[in-house]
C-alpha cells in the first residue's frame, strides 16, 4: 500500500465507510433483538454481526497498512451485499439505515479494490 495523498484520502474514505457500516450493523442487530417478532429477524441479526465483524477487521488492516487487507476486501464486499439485501427486506428504520450503510460500504470497498 502506498502513502501518497491520493491513497491516504482513499484510505480515509474507506475507513469512514467501514466504520459507519460497523456502527449501523451493531445498532441494527441490537434493535432487531427488541422487535416483537425477533424470530423472524434471526438472519438479519446474524448477518449484521458478521458484517460488523468483517468491516471492523478490514478497517484495522487498512489502518495499519497490512498487505492482507486486499484479500479480505472481496469477502467484505460479499458480506456487506448479503447484509444489505437481508436488511432491505424489513421495513424497520434501523434495517433500512443498515442496508444503506452496507451498500455504501460495499461500493467503497469496490472502489478501493479497483
Biopython code that builds the backbone (N, CA, C, O; Angstrom):
import numpy as np
from Bio.PDB.StructureBuilder import StructureBuilder

atoms = [
    (1, "UNK", "N", (0.840, -1.168, 0.000)),
    (1, "UNK", "CA", (0.000, 0.000, 0.000)),
    (1, "UNK", "C", (0.882, 1.227, 0.000)),
    (1, "UNK", "O", (1.939, 1.254, 0.630)),
    (2, "UNK", "N", (0.436, 2.230, -0.709)),
    (2, "UNK", "CA", (1.234, 3.440, -0.806)),
    (2, "UNK", "C", (0.744, 4.477, 0.180)),
    (2, "UNK", "O", (-0.340, 4.360, 0.752)),
    (3, "UNK", "N", (1.565, 5.490, 0.365)),
    (3, "UNK", "CA", (1.220, 6.556, 1.290)),
    (3, "UNK", "C", (1.074, 7.890, 0.588)),
    (3, "UNK", "O", (1.287, 8.932, 1.208)),
    (4, "UNK", "N", (0.719, 7.892, -0.686)),
    (4, "UNK", "CA", (0.524, 9.141, -1.407)),
    (4, "UNK", "C", (-0.715, 9.844, -0.872)),
    (4, "UNK", "O", (-1.576, 9.202, -0.271)),
    (5, "UNK", "N", (-0.819, 11.177, -1.086)),
    (5, "UNK", "CA", (-2.009, 11.887, -0.624)),
    (5, "UNK", "C", (-3.304, 11.301, -1.182)),
    (5, "UNK", "O", (-4.309, 11.235, -0.475)),
    (6, "UNK", "N", (-3.284, 10.876, -2.440)),
    (6, "UNK", "CA", (-4.487, 10.292, -3.035)),
    (6, "UNK", "C", (-4.862, 8.994, -2.328)),
    (6, "UNK", "O", (-6.037, 8.754, -2.049)),
    (7, "UNK", "N", (-3.864, 8.154, -2.037)),
    (7, "UNK", "CA", (-4.183, 6.892, -1.372)),
    (7, "UNK", "C", (-4.591, 7.138, 0.079)),
    (7, "UNK", "O", (-5.429, 6.411, 0.612)),
    (8, "UNK", "N", (-4.018, 8.142, 0.720)),
    (8, "UNK", "CA", (-4.422, 8.472, 2.086)),
    (8, "UNK", "C", (-5.876, 8.915, 2.118)),
    (8, "UNK", "O", (-6.617, 8.544, 3.029)),
    (9, "UNK", "N", (-6.292, 9.704, 1.135)),
    (9, "UNK", "CA", (-7.685, 10.146, 1.047)),
    (9, "UNK", "C", (-8.594, 8.957, 0.775)),
    (9, "UNK", "O", (-9.663, 8.835, 1.374)),
    (10, "UNK", "N", (-8.167, 8.081, -0.132)),
    (10, "UNK", "CA", (-8.951, 6.887, -0.448)),
    (10, "UNK", "C", (-9.045, 5.984, 0.782)),
    (10, "UNK", "O", (-10.112, 5.446, 1.079)),
    (11, "UNK", "N", (-7.936, 5.820, 1.490)),
    (11, "UNK", "CA", (-7.948, 5.019, 2.712)),
    (11, "UNK", "C", (-8.920, 5.597, 3.725)),
    (11, "UNK", "O", (-9.683, 4.854, 4.342)),
    (12, "UNK", "N", (-8.902, 6.920, 3.907)),
    (12, "UNK", "CA", (-9.782, 7.541, 4.889)),
    (12, "UNK", "C", (-11.241, 7.387, 4.495)),
    (12, "UNK", "O", (-12.089, 7.134, 5.351)),
    (13, "UNK", "N", (-11.544, 7.535, 3.216)),
    (13, "UNK", "CA", (-12.924, 7.358, 2.749)),
    (13, "UNK", "C", (-13.393, 5.929, 3.014)),
    (13, "UNK", "O", (-14.529, 5.712, 3.436)),
    (14, "UNK", "N", (-12.527, 4.971, 2.769)),
    (14, "UNK", "CA", (-12.884, 3.577, 3.027)),
    (14, "UNK", "C", (-13.038, 3.330, 4.523)),
    (14, "UNK", "O", (-13.994, 2.684, 4.952)),
    (15, "UNK", "N", (-12.110, 3.837, 5.311)),
    (15, "UNK", "CA", (-12.214, 3.674, 6.765)),
    (15, "UNK", "C", (-13.511, 4.268, 7.293)),
    (15, "UNK", "O", (-14.166, 3.675, 8.150)),
    (16, "UNK", "N", (-13.883, 5.436, 6.785)),
    (16, "UNK", "CA", (-15.140, 6.063, 7.207)),
    (16, "UNK", "C", (-16.333, 5.174, 6.861)),
    (16, "UNK", "O", (-17.216, 4.969, 7.694)),
    (17, "UNK", "N", (-16.361, 4.645, 5.636)),
    (17, "UNK", "CA", (-17.466, 3.777, 5.210)),
    (17, "UNK", "C", (-17.511, 2.498, 6.045)),
    (17, "UNK", "O", (-18.585, 2.053, 6.449)),
    (18, "UNK", "N", (-16.351, 1.916, 6.299)),
    (18, "UNK", "CA", (-16.289, 0.702, 7.114)),
    (18, "UNK", "C", (-16.795, 0.968, 8.525)),
    (18, "UNK", "O", (-17.573, 0.181, 9.065)),
    (19, "UNK", "N", (-16.359, 2.067, 9.122)),
    (19, "UNK", "CA", (-16.772, 2.382, 10.491)),
    (19, "UNK", "C", (-18.254, 2.729, 10.581)),
    (19, "UNK", "O", (-18.913, 2.379, 11.560)),
    (20, "UNK", "N", (-18.787, 3.419, 9.562)),
    (20, "UNK", "CA", (-20.232, 3.689, 9.534)),
    (20, "UNK", "C", (-21.013, 2.379, 9.425)),
    (20, "UNK", "O", (-22.063, 2.219, 10.047)),
    (21, "UNK", "N", (-20.496, 1.460, 8.640)),
    (21, "UNK", "CA", (-21.156, 0.167, 8.472)),
    (21, "UNK", "C", (-21.130, -0.630, 9.777)),
    (21, "UNK", "O", (-22.135, -1.232, 10.154)),
    (22, "UNK", "N", (-20.009, -0.636, 10.455)),
    (22, "UNK", "CA", (-19.916, -1.316, 11.750)),
    (22, "UNK", "C", (-20.973, -0.756, 12.703)),
    (22, "UNK", "O", (-21.714, -1.515, 13.328)),
    (23, "UNK", "N", (-21.040, 0.561, 12.811)),
    (23, "UNK", "CA", (-21.995, 1.190, 13.728)),
    (23, "UNK", "C", (-23.436, 0.870, 13.340)),
    (23, "UNK", "O", (-24.258, 0.559, 14.202)),
    (24, "UNK", "N", (-23.743, 0.944, 12.049)),
    (24, "UNK", "CA", (-25.108, 0.670, 11.585)),
    (24, "UNK", "C", (-25.490, -0.785, 11.838)),
    (24, "UNK", "O", (-26.610, -1.072, 12.259)),
    (25, "UNK", "N", (-24.565, -1.697, 11.583)),
    (25, "UNK", "CA", (-24.843, -3.121, 11.795)),
    (25, "UNK", "C", (-25.020, -3.445, 13.273)),
    (25, "UNK", "O", (-25.914, -4.208, 13.641)),
    (26, "UNK", "N", (-24.182, -2.875, 14.111)),
    (26, "UNK", "CA", (-24.314, -3.104, 15.558)),
    (26, "UNK", "C", (-25.648, -2.560, 16.067)),
    (26, "UNK", "O", (-26.336, -3.211, 16.854)),
    (27, "UNK", "N", (-26.004, -1.359, 15.610)),
    (27, "UNK", "CA", (-27.281, -0.763, 16.015)),
    (27, "UNK", "C", (-28.450, -1.613, 15.522)),
    (27, "UNK", "O", (-29.392, -1.872, 16.272)),
    (28, "UNK", "N", (-28.389, -2.043, 14.275)),
    (28, "UNK", "CA", (-29.466, -2.839, 13.695)),
    (28, "UNK", "C", (-29.639, -4.158, 14.452)),
    (28, "UNK", "O", (-30.762, -4.537, 14.784)),
    (29, "UNK", "N", (-28.556, -4.844, 14.721)),
    (29, "UNK", "CA", (-28.639, -6.123, 15.438)),
    (29, "UNK", "C", (-29.269, -5.938, 16.811)),
    (29, "UNK", "O", (-30.122, -6.725, 17.221)),
    (30, "UNK", "N", (-28.850, -4.903, 17.515)),
    (30, "UNK", "CA", (-29.400, -4.634, 18.841)),
    (30, "UNK", "C", (-30.879, -4.283, 18.757)),
    (30, "UNK", "O", (-31.682, -4.765, 19.555)),
    (31, "UNK", "N", (-31.239, -3.443, 17.791)),
    (31, "UNK", "CA", (-32.640, -3.049, 17.621)),
    (31, "UNK", "C", (-33.501, -4.245, 17.211)),
    (31, "UNK", "O", (-34.638, -4.374, 17.664)),
    (32, "UNK", "N", (-32.971, -5.109, 16.366)),
    (32, "UNK", "CA", (-33.721, -6.298, 15.934)),
    (32, "UNK", "C", (-34.052, -7.203, 17.121)),
    (32, "UNK", "O", (-35.117, -7.819, 17.159)),
    (33, "UNK", "N", (-33.143, -7.281, 18.080)),
    (33, "UNK", "CA", (-33.384, -8.107, 19.262)),
    (33, "UNK", "C", (-34.577, -7.613, 20.067)),
    (33, "UNK", "O", (-35.179, -8.377, 20.821)),
    (34, "UNK", "N", (-34.919, -6.345, 19.912)),
    (34, "UNK", "CA", (-36.051, -5.777, 20.627)),
    (34, "UNK", "C", (-37.354, -5.808, 19.851)),
    (34, "UNK", "O", (-38.387, -5.369, 20.355)),
    (35, "UNK", "N", (-37.317, -6.319, 18.636)),
    (35, "UNK", "CA", (-38.527, -6.380, 17.814)),
    (35, "UNK", "C", (-39.486, -7.441, 18.345)),
    (35, "UNK", "O", (-39.070, -8.437, 18.938)),
    (36, "UNK", "N", (-40.773, -7.208, 18.121)),
    (36, "UNK", "CA", (-41.819, -8.109, 18.612)),
    (36, "UNK", "C", (-41.649, -9.536, 18.068)),
    (36, "UNK", "O", (-41.800, -10.507, 18.809)),
    (37, "UNK", "N", (-41.343, -9.653, 16.805)),
    (37, "UNK", "CA", (-41.188, -10.968, 16.172)),
    (37, "UNK", "C", (-39.706, -11.242, 15.911)),
    (37, "UNK", "O", (-39.285, -11.397, 14.764)),
    (38, "UNK", "N", (-38.942, -11.299, 16.964)),
    (38, "UNK", "CA", (-37.486, -11.413, 16.858)),
    (38, "UNK", "C", (-37.069, -12.687, 16.113)),
    (38, "UNK", "O", (-36.021, -12.711, 15.467)),
    (39, "UNK", "N", (-37.880, -13.737, 16.200)),
    (39, "UNK", "CA", (-37.530, -14.981, 15.499)),
    (39, "UNK", "C", (-37.483, -14.785, 13.987)),
    (39, "UNK", "O", (-36.788, -15.518, 13.283)),
    (40, "UNK", "N", (-38.217, -13.803, 13.493)),
    (40, "UNK", "CA", (-38.210, -13.505, 12.058)),
    (40, "UNK", "C", (-36.983, -12.675, 11.669)),
    (40, "UNK", "O", (-36.738, -12.443, 10.485)),
    (41, "UNK", "N", (-36.238, -12.245, 12.638)),
    (41, "UNK", "CA", (-35.102, -11.353, 12.397)),
    (41, "UNK", "C", (-33.753, -12.064, 12.553)),
    (41, "UNK", "O", (-32.709, -11.416, 12.496)),
    (42, "UNK", "N", (-33.763, -13.368, 12.744)),
    (42, "UNK", "CA", (-32.504, -14.057, 13.047)),
    (42, "UNK", "C", (-31.482, -13.949, 11.916)),
    (42, "UNK", "O", (-30.296, -13.749, 12.181)),
    (43, "UNK", "N", (-31.916, -14.077, 10.669)),
    (43, "UNK", "CA", (-30.959, -13.937, 9.558)),
    (43, "UNK", "C", (-30.367, -12.537, 9.524)),
    (43, "UNK", "O", (-29.174, -12.360, 9.278)),
    (44, "UNK", "N", (-31.211, -11.551, 9.774)),
    (44, "UNK", "CA", (-30.759, -10.157, 9.790)),
    (44, "UNK", "C", (-29.724, -9.950, 10.904)),
    (44, "UNK", "O", (-28.676, -9.344, 10.682)),
    (45, "UNK", "N", (-30.021, -10.446, 12.071)),
    (45, "UNK", "CA", (-29.117, -10.286, 13.215)),
    (45, "UNK", "C", (-27.779, -10.973, 12.947)),
    (45, "UNK", "O", (-26.721, -10.397, 13.201)),
    (46, "UNK", "N", (-27.827, -12.192, 12.437)),
    (46, "UNK", "CA", (-26.581, -12.922, 12.152)),
    (46, "UNK", "C", (-25.726, -12.185, 11.123)),
    (46, "UNK", "O", (-24.517, -12.035, 11.300)),
    (47, "UNK", "N", (-26.368, -11.727, 10.044)),
    (47, "UNK", "CA", (-25.616, -11.008, 9.016)),
    (47, "UNK", "C", (-25.097, -9.673, 9.534)),
    (47, "UNK", "O", (-23.987, -9.264, 9.193)),
    (48, "UNK", "N", (-25.896, -8.989, 10.360)),
    (48, "UNK", "CA", (-25.425, -7.741, 10.973)),
    (48, "UNK", "C", (-24.139, -7.986, 11.752)),
    (48, "UNK", "O", (-23.176, -7.229, 11.630)),
    (49, "UNK", "N", (-24.132, -9.037, 12.544)),
    (49, "UNK", "CA", (-22.963, -9.330, 13.370)),
    (49, "UNK", "C", (-21.760, -9.714, 12.519)),
    (49, "UNK", "O", (-20.643, -9.265, 12.777)),
    (50, "UNK", "N", (-21.988, -10.548, 11.501)),
    (50, "UNK", "CA", (-20.891, -10.932, 10.603)),
    (50, "UNK", "C", (-20.335, -9.720, 9.866)),
    (50, "UNK", "O", (-19.122, -9.553, 9.737)),
    (51, "UNK", "N", (-21.244, -8.883, 9.387)),
    (51, "UNK", "CA", (-20.829, -7.704, 8.625)),
    (51, "UNK", "C", (-20.035, -6.738, 9.510)),
    (51, "UNK", "O", (-18.996, -6.222, 9.099)),
    (52, "UNK", "N", (-20.530, -6.502, 10.714)),
    (52, "UNK", "CA", (-19.811, -5.619, 11.635)),
    (52, "UNK", "C", (-18.411, -6.156, 11.916)),
    (52, "UNK", "O", (-17.443, -5.395, 11.946)),
    (53, "UNK", "N", (-18.306, -7.455, 12.119)),
    (53, "UNK", "CA", (-17.006, -8.050, 12.429)),
    (53, "UNK", "C", (-16.025, -7.940, 11.267)),
    (53, "UNK", "O", (-14.872, -7.559, 11.469)),
    (54, "UNK", "N", (-16.467, -8.269, 10.053)),
    (54, "UNK", "CA", (-15.519, -8.224, 8.937)),
    (54, "UNK", "C", (-15.154, -6.788, 8.596)),
    (54, "UNK", "O", (-14.012, -6.509, 8.232)),
    (55, "UNK", "N", (-16.114, -5.872, 8.710)),
    (55, "UNK", "CA", (-15.794, -4.464, 8.438)),
    (55, "UNK", "C", (-14.795, -3.925, 9.455)),
    (55, "UNK", "O", (-13.880, -3.184, 9.093)),
    (56, "UNK", "N", (-14.961, -4.289, 10.719)),
    (56, "UNK", "CA", (-14.024, -3.840, 11.755)),
    (56, "UNK", "C", (-12.626, -4.409, 11.500)),
    (56, "UNK", "O", (-11.628, -3.706, 11.659)),
    (57, "UNK", "N", (-12.559, -5.676, 11.106)),
    (57, "UNK", "CA", (-11.265, -6.293, 10.810)),
    (57, "UNK", "C", (-10.595, -5.614, 9.620)),
    (57, "UNK", "O", (-9.414, -5.275, 9.682)),
    (58, "UNK", "N", (-11.335, -5.416, 8.549)),
    (58, "UNK", "CA", (-10.762, -4.768, 7.362)),
    (58, "UNK", "C", (-10.302, -3.356, 7.711)),
    (58, "UNK", "O", (-9.243, -2.924, 7.255)),
    (59, "UNK", "N", (-11.076, -2.637, 8.507)),
    (59, "UNK", "CA", (-10.682, -1.278, 8.903)),
    (59, "UNK", "C", (-9.350, -1.297, 9.654)),
    (59, "UNK", "O", (-8.486, -0.454, 9.410)),
    (60, "UNK", "N", (-9.186, -2.249, 10.558)),
    (60, "UNK", "CA", (-7.918, -2.345, 11.298)),
    (60, "UNK", "C", (-6.756, -2.660, 10.362)),
    (60, "UNK", "O", (-5.674, -2.090, 10.499)),
    (61, "UNK", "N", (-6.976, -3.560, 9.419)),
    (61, "UNK", "CA", (-5.910, -3.920, 8.478)),
    (61, "UNK", "C", (-5.545, -2.752, 7.569)),
    (61, "UNK", "O", (-4.366, -2.521, 7.297)),
    (62, "UNK", "N", (-6.542, -2.019, 7.101)),
    (62, "UNK", "CA", (-6.295, -0.843, 6.252)),
    (62, "UNK", "C", (-5.518, 0.200, 7.055)),
    (62, "UNK", "O", (-4.547, 0.773, 6.561)),
    (63, "UNK", "N", (-5.948, 0.441, 8.285)),
    (63, "UNK", "CA", (-5.322, 1.466, 9.119)),
    (63, "UNK", "C", (-3.847, 1.174, 9.372)),
    (63, "UNK", "O", (-3.037, 2.095, 9.472)),
    (64, "UNK", "N", (-3.501, -0.104, 9.475)),
    (64, "UNK", "CA", (-2.097, -0.428, 9.731)),
    (64, "UNK", "C", (-1.310, -0.698, 8.462)),
    (64, "UNK", "O", (-0.119, -1.005, 8.516)),
    (65, "UNK", "N", (-1.983, -0.582, 7.305)),
    (65, "UNK", "CA", (-1.295, -0.763, 6.027)),
    (65, "UNK", "C", (-0.964, -2.207, 5.713)),
    (65, "UNK", "O", (0.010, -2.486, 5.014)),
    (66, "UNK", "N", (-1.757, -3.117, 6.218)),
    (66, "UNK", "CA", (-1.490, -4.543, 6.017)),
    (66, "UNK", "C", (-1.730, -4.967, 4.575)),
    (66, "UNK", "O", (-2.694, -4.547, 3.935)),
    (67, "UNK", "N", (-0.838, -5.801, 4.088)),
    (67, "UNK", "CA", (-0.983, -6.353, 2.739)),
    (67, "UNK", "C", (-2.163, -7.323, 2.657)),
    (67, "UNK", "O", (-2.611, -7.654, 1.559)),
    (68, "UNK", "N", (-2.661, -7.772, 3.784)),
    (68, "UNK", "CA", (-3.759, -8.741, 3.810)),
    (68, "UNK", "C", (-5.129, -8.094, 3.627)),
    (68, "UNK", "O", (-6.116, -8.791, 3.393)),
    (69, "UNK", "N", (-5.196, -6.791, 3.731)),
    (69, "UNK", "CA", (-6.480, -6.100, 3.584)),
    (69, "UNK", "C", (-7.107, -6.371, 2.226)),
    (69, "UNK", "O", (-8.310, -6.615, 2.130)),
    (70, "UNK", "N", (-6.300, -6.328, 1.185)),
    (70, "UNK", "CA", (-6.825, -6.540, -0.177)),
    (70, "UNK", "C", (-7.510, -7.896, -0.314)),
    (70, "UNK", "O", (-8.505, -8.017, -1.028)),
    (71, "UNK", "N", (-6.989, -8.910, 0.361)),
    (71, "UNK", "CA", (-7.578, -10.245, 0.272)),
    (71, "UNK", "C", (-8.957, -10.290, 0.935)),
    (71, "UNK", "O", (-9.872, -10.949, 0.441)),
    (72, "UNK", "N", (-9.091, -9.592, 2.041)),
    (72, "UNK", "CA", (-10.352, -9.631, 2.778)),
    (72, "UNK", "C", (-11.394, -8.658, 2.237)),
    (72, "UNK", "O", (-12.577, -8.774, 2.560)),
    (73, "UNK", "N", (-10.969, -7.709, 1.424)),
    (73, "UNK", "CA", (-11.911, -6.743, 0.842)),
    (73, "UNK", "C", (-12.997, -7.471, 0.052)),
    (73, "UNK", "O", (-14.171, -7.109, 0.133)),
    (74, "UNK", "N", (-12.615, -8.488, -0.707)),
    (74, "UNK", "CA", (-13.599, -9.226, -1.517)),
    (74, "UNK", "C", (-14.651, -9.874, -0.632)),
    (74, "UNK", "O", (-15.843, -9.822, -0.939)),
    (75, "UNK", "N", (-14.224, -10.473, 0.444)),
    (75, "UNK", "CA", (-15.166, -11.084, 1.384)),
    (75, "UNK", "C", (-16.038, -10.017, 2.033)),
    (75, "UNK", "O", (-17.232, -10.227, 2.250)),
    (76, "UNK", "N", (-15.442, -8.888, 2.338)),
    (76, "UNK", "CA", (-16.190, -7.784, 2.939)),
    (76, "UNK", "C", (-17.301, -7.314, 1.994)),
    (76, "UNK", "O", (-18.425, -7.064, 2.429)),
    (77, "UNK", "N", (-16.986, -7.197, 0.717)),
    (77, "UNK", "CA", (-17.992, -6.799, -0.276)),
    (77, "UNK", "C", (-19.141, -7.803, -0.277)),
    (77, "UNK", "O", (-20.310, -7.417, -0.290)),
    (78, "UNK", "N", (-18.806, -9.080, -0.263)),
    (78, "UNK", "CA", (-19.839, -10.124, -0.291)),
    (78, "UNK", "C", (-20.732, -10.068, 0.945)),
    (78, "UNK", "O", (-21.956, -10.134, 0.833)),
    (79, "UNK", "N", (-20.125, -9.948, 2.117)),
    (79, "UNK", "CA", (-20.902, -9.923, 3.354)),
    (79, "UNK", "C", (-21.744, -8.650, 3.436)),
    (79, "UNK", "O", (-22.907, -8.705, 3.835)),
    (80, "UNK", "N", (-21.173, -7.514, 3.064)),
    (80, "UNK", "CA", (-21.937, -6.258, 3.074)),
    (80, "UNK", "C", (-23.134, -6.340, 2.131)),
    (80, "UNK", "O", (-24.222, -5.868, 2.460)),
    (81, "UNK", "N", (-22.935, -6.932, 0.972)),
    (81, "UNK", "CA", (-24.020, -7.062, -0.001)),
    (81, "UNK", "C", (-25.119, -7.977, 0.531)),
    (81, "UNK", "O", (-26.301, -7.659, 0.405)),
    (82, "UNK", "N", (-24.743, -9.100, 1.119)),
    (82, "UNK", "CA", (-25.734, -10.011, 1.700)),
    (82, "UNK", "C", (-26.490, -9.335, 2.839)),
    (82, "UNK", "O", (-27.709, -9.473, 2.949)),
    (83, "UNK", "N", (-25.778, -8.617, 3.671)),
    (83, "UNK", "CA", (-26.407, -7.930, 4.795)),
    (83, "UNK", "C", (-27.369, -6.857, 4.290)),
    (83, "UNK", "O", (-28.482, -6.729, 4.799)),
    (84, "UNK", "N", (-26.945, -6.096, 3.299)),
    (84, "UNK", "CA", (-27.814, -5.060, 2.723)),
    (84, "UNK", "C", (-29.084, -5.677, 2.161)),
    (84, "UNK", "O", (-30.176, -5.153, 2.377)),
    (85, "UNK", "N", (-28.952, -6.776, 1.449)),
    (85, "UNK", "CA", (-30.118, -7.430, 0.854)),
    (85, "UNK", "C", (-31.080, -7.955, 1.912)),
    (85, "UNK", "O", (-32.297, -7.848, 1.757)),
    (86, "UNK", "N", (-30.541, -8.520, 2.981)),
    (86, "UNK", "CA", (-31.398, -9.026, 4.053)),
    (86, "UNK", "C", (-32.079, -7.879, 4.792)),
    (86, "UNK", "O", (-33.284, -7.927, 5.036)),
    (87, "UNK", "N", (-31.321, -6.859, 5.145)),
    (87, "UNK", "CA", (-31.904, -5.730, 5.878)),
    (87, "UNK", "C", (-32.965, -5.007, 5.049)),
    (87, "UNK", "O", (-33.956, -4.516, 5.591)),
    (88, "UNK", "N", (-32.756, -4.947, 3.754)),
    (88, "UNK", "CA", (-33.706, -4.258, 2.876)),
    (88, "UNK", "C", (-35.073, -4.933, 2.865)),
    (88, "UNK", "O", (-36.061, -4.307, 2.480)),
    (89, "UNK", "N", (-35.152, -6.189, 3.276)),
    (89, "UNK", "CA", (-36.426, -6.914, 3.320)),
    (89, "UNK", "C", (-37.334, -6.421, 4.440)),
    (89, "UNK", "O", (-38.542, -6.661, 4.418)),
    (90, "UNK", "N", (-36.755, -5.736, 5.414)),
    (90, "UNK", "CA", (-37.505, -5.335, 6.607)),
    (90, "UNK", "C", (-37.787, -3.834, 6.571)),
    (90, "UNK", "O", (-36.937, -3.042, 6.164)),
    (91, "UNK", "N", (-38.978, -3.457, 6.998)),
    (91, "UNK", "CA", (-39.386, -2.050, 6.938)),
    (91, "UNK", "C", (-38.963, -1.233, 8.153)),
    (91, "UNK", "O", (-39.273, -0.044, 8.232)),
    (92, "UNK", "N", (-38.279, -1.835, 9.076)),
    (92, "UNK", "CA", (-37.839, -1.099, 10.259)),
    (92, "UNK", "C", (-36.810, -0.049, 9.841)),
    (92, "UNK", "O", (-35.943, -0.330, 9.013)),
    (93, "UNK", "N", (-36.898, 1.160, 10.405)),
    (93, "UNK", "CA", (-35.926, 2.201, 10.038)),
    (93, "UNK", "C", (-34.477, 1.763, 10.250)),
    (93, "UNK", "O", (-33.613, 2.070, 9.429)),
    (94, "UNK", "N", (-34.205, 1.051, 11.340)),
    (94, "UNK", "CA", (-32.823, 0.621, 11.597)),
    (94, "UNK", "C", (-32.347, -0.350, 10.521)),
    (94, "UNK", "O", (-31.169, -0.340, 10.166)),
    (95, "UNK", "N", (-33.228, -1.176, 10.003)),
    (95, "UNK", "CA", (-32.845, -2.104, 8.928)),
    (95, "UNK", "C", (-32.586, -1.347, 7.630)),
    (95, "UNK", "O", (-31.636, -1.654, 6.910)),
    (96, "UNK", "N", (-33.419, -0.368, 7.330)),
    (96, "UNK", "CA", (-33.233, 0.407, 6.105)),
    (96, "UNK", "C", (-31.940, 1.228, 6.171)),
    (96, "UNK", "O", (-31.220, 1.343, 5.179)),
    (97, "UNK", "N", (-31.655, 1.793, 7.342)),
    (97, "UNK", "CA", (-30.412, 2.555, 7.513)),
    (97, "UNK", "C", (-29.198, 1.632, 7.401)),
    (97, "UNK", "O", (-28.177, 2.010, 6.827)),
    (98, "UNK", "N", (-29.313, 0.445, 7.942)),
    (98, "UNK", "CA", (-28.218, -0.521, 7.870)),
    (98, "UNK", "C", (-27.996, -0.954, 6.423)),
    (98, "UNK", "O", (-26.856, -1.047, 5.969)),
    (99, "UNK", "N", (-29.073, -1.215, 5.706)),
    (99, "UNK", "CA", (-28.949, -1.613, 4.298)),
    (99, "UNK", "C", (-28.210, -0.540, 3.505)),
    (99, "UNK", "O", (-27.349, -0.852, 2.682)),
    (100, "UNK", "N", (-28.545, 0.719, 3.754)),
    (100, "UNK", "CA", (-27.882, 1.822, 3.041)),
    (100, "UNK", "C", (-26.398, 1.890, 3.395)),
    (100, "UNK", "O", (-25.559, 2.083, 2.516)),
    (101, "UNK", "N", (-26.072, 1.731, 4.675)),
    (101, "UNK", "CA", (-24.666, 1.771, 5.099)),
    (101, "UNK", "C", (-23.886, 0.599, 4.504)),
    (101, "UNK", "O", (-22.732, 0.758, 4.105)),
    (102, "UNK", "N", (-24.505, -0.560, 4.444)),
    (102, "UNK", "CA", (-23.837, -1.738, 3.874)),
    (102, "UNK", "C", (-23.605, -1.566, 2.378)),
    (102, "UNK", "O", (-22.544, -1.928, 1.870)),
    (103, "UNK", "N", (-24.588, -1.017, 1.669)),
    (103, "UNK", "CA", (-24.408, -0.776, 0.233)),
    (103, "UNK", "C", (-23.274, 0.220, -0.008)),
    (103, "UNK", "O", (-22.438, 0.022, -0.890)),
    (104, "UNK", "N", (-23.257, 1.288, 0.782)),
    (104, "UNK", "CA", (-22.209, 2.303, 0.638)),
    (104, "UNK", "C", (-20.836, 1.710, 0.950)),
    (104, "UNK", "O", (-19.851, 2.037, 0.288)),
    (105, "UNK", "N", (-20.772, 0.857, 1.939)),
    (105, "UNK", "CA", (-19.502, 0.230, 2.310)),
    (105, "UNK", "C", (-19.032, -0.713, 1.206)),
    (105, "UNK", "O", (-17.854, -0.713, 0.850)),
    (106, "UNK", "N", (-19.936, -1.506, 0.672)),
    (106, "UNK", "CA", (-19.569, -2.414, -0.420)),
    (106, "UNK", "C", (-19.039, -1.624, -1.607)),
    (106, "UNK", "O", (-18.069, -2.033, -2.245)),
    (107, "UNK", "N", (-19.669, -0.498, -1.904)),
    (107, "UNK", "CA", (-19.217, 0.332, -3.027)),
    (107, "UNK", "C", (-17.840, 0.932, -2.740)),
    (107, "UNK", "O", (-16.982, 0.963, -3.622)),
    (108, "UNK", "N", (-17.626, 1.408, -1.515)),
    (108, "UNK", "CA", (-16.314, 1.958, -1.147)),
    (108, "UNK", "C", (-15.235, 0.877, -1.244)),
    (108, "UNK", "O", (-14.114, 1.152, -1.673)),
    (109, "UNK", "N", (-15.572, -0.335, -0.850)),
    (109, "UNK", "CA", (-14.620, -1.449, -0.957)),
    (109, "UNK", "C", (-14.308, -1.758, -2.418)),
    (109, "UNK", "O", (-13.156, -2.012, -2.770)),
    (110, "UNK", "N", (-15.333, -1.734, -3.269)),
    (110, "UNK", "CA", (-15.111, -1.984, -4.703)),
    (110, "UNK", "C", (-14.180, -0.931, -5.297)),
    (110, "UNK", "O", (-13.269, -1.253, -6.060)),
    (111, "UNK", "N", (-14.416, 0.324, -4.940)),
    (111, "UNK", "CA", (-13.570, 1.412, -5.446)),
    (111, "UNK", "C", (-12.131, 1.236, -4.970)),
    (111, "UNK", "O", (-11.189, 1.440, -5.736)),
    (112, "UNK", "N", (-11.967, 0.864, -3.726)),
    (112, "UNK", "CA", (-10.637, 0.672, -3.161)),
    (112, "UNK", "C", (-9.909, -0.478, -3.854)),
    (112, "UNK", "O", (-8.724, -0.384, -4.171)),
    (113, "UNK", "N", (-10.645, -1.562, -4.079)),
    (113, "UNK", "CA", (-10.046, -2.754, -4.681)),
    (113, "UNK", "C", (-9.716, -2.554, -6.154)),
    (113, "UNK", "O", (-8.880, -3.258, -6.721)),
    (114, "UNK", "N", (-10.389, -1.581, -6.761)),
    (114, "UNK", "CA", (-10.114, -1.283, -8.174)),
    (114, "UNK", "C", (-10.729, -2.230, -9.066)),
    (114, "UNK", "O", (-10.589, -2.112, -10.283)),
]
sb = StructureBuilder()
sb.init_structure("model")
sb.init_model(0)
sb.init_chain("A")
sb.init_seg("    ")
for serial, (resi, resn, name, xyz) in enumerate(atoms, 1):
    if name == "N":
        sb.init_residue(resn, " ", resi, " ")
    sb.init_atom(name, np.array(xyz, "f"), 0.0, 1.0, " ", f" {name:<3s}", serial, name[0])
structure = sb.get_structure()
